[in-house]
Amino acid sequence: MTETAPLRQLPSSDARIRVEVEGPIGRIVVANPARRNAVSLDMWKAIPGAVTALVADEAVRVIVVRGDGALAFVSGADISEFATVRKDAASARAYEASNAEAFAALRHAAKPTIAMIRGFCLGGGMGLAVACDLRIASDDAVFGIPAARLGVGYPPDCIADVVAAVGPQRAKELYFTARRLTAAEALAIGLVSAVHPVEALENEATDLATTIARNAPLTIRAAKAAIDAVVDGALAERRDKLVALTDACFASADFAEGRTAFLDKREAKFEGR
């Protein structure tokens, strides 16, 4: 019988952003169920620290971002705060900076990230989801960017993530119309890579994370960096760094382990070094 890895809790600057480690899987859980996991300013500020903690944890190979409970991934920013934290252009810029830092922490995480989306994924929730490397959803998920109905602006980097996920025309449609998408529509436009029945989503997310965690971390790191450079149009300027990451794969003990395991017809046990 395989033993389940014990669940560890890591510190967080806000209790509504839970940071968990279970075996090789790290989780960031947005836990504000009374507001359908809407994110307050303090919660936005806690997310970069949560990502940093999981990236620094040697046991963690992959990071899953999810909402607490069954109703929502993240229903957006906590609008009840807007009268104080977004009351004018100056306060809005400070607020958007915290948004942007949360998205950037996920976007630039050295470890692969997966958004596990159930229920509402709206506004800032979409920002968190598209900042992740992979997105899977339950068949009851609902997506949307309601900015045009609220009169708010979105950070340019967040808009860039949406464009990277679905292309410029679809991104414009989402922002211009503020309409909501079903999970099936999100799959059809490439916003998510898979849709699963509600009851299967958690197991599917764990299976996906486990599959990634079993593979060579240095290879995944190099591939993520190269793909991101292509998307950013920065392949030439980052080429030296990307070549160094590739060279590190071939110089690693994991490369030797991968070759040996292949010849021995067994599963490789990678250590990330």
Summary of the structure (lengths in Angstrom):
residues: 273
radius of gyration: 19.0
end to end distance: 29.1
largest distance: 64.5
contacts: 896
relative contact order: 0.10
helix: 52%
strand: 18%
